[in-house]
Amino acid sequence: MDISSRIPSRDKLLPVYAVIVLMVYSWTILWFYYKLPGWLGFLNVGEVFGIFAYSMTTNFLESLAVLAGITLLSMVLPRKWFSDAFVARGAALAILGLGLMMYIAKQFETKEYYPAELIRWAPAILVAILAFVFLLGRVTLARKGFEVFADRAIIFLYISIPISLLSLITVLIRVIV
């Protein structure tokens, strides 16, 4: 069996990528607007746009990395486990996995040390997320719900991709010059 046949089609990748983009970019934009009033006291507009460009470039690369991880998982696992319901399971995995990361980032942003419980419970949490994702793929209503949500999230790609490419070009120009 050819490995390229295991890669989900573009029609399946785009909705999952859109869910990832929705979560990652909205988190960064909320963080950006939270910090913006403080930055305006000591940064000029060019520096603020530079921070925004670096943030969007980072989001673009992070989103692609998360999509690559979900795609790799789909390629490694048997077809019945993941590939047959790639959009629903990929969207659910993105929402739960990124949601957990956001919770961890927010919960422990001011602490000096991450609690040992987090490290101890991490494998169990990951297994629980994967089990929940696979169970969601079996429930028809949940599966359709995630597919519809992921399909509607594609609208965010129309704005995020141009902003990301413009930000990437800006960052590359700033690095070169």
Buried (B, 14 or more C-beta within 10 A) or exposed (E): EEEEEBBBEEEBBBBBBBBBBBBBBBBBBEEBEEEEEEEEEEBEEEEBEBBBBBBBBBBBEBBBEBBEBBBEBBBEBEEEBBBEBBBBBBBBBBBBBBEBBBEBEEEEEEEEEEEEEEEEEEEEBEEEBBEEBBEBBEEEEBBEBBBBBBBEBBEBBEEBEEBBEEBBEBBEEEEEE
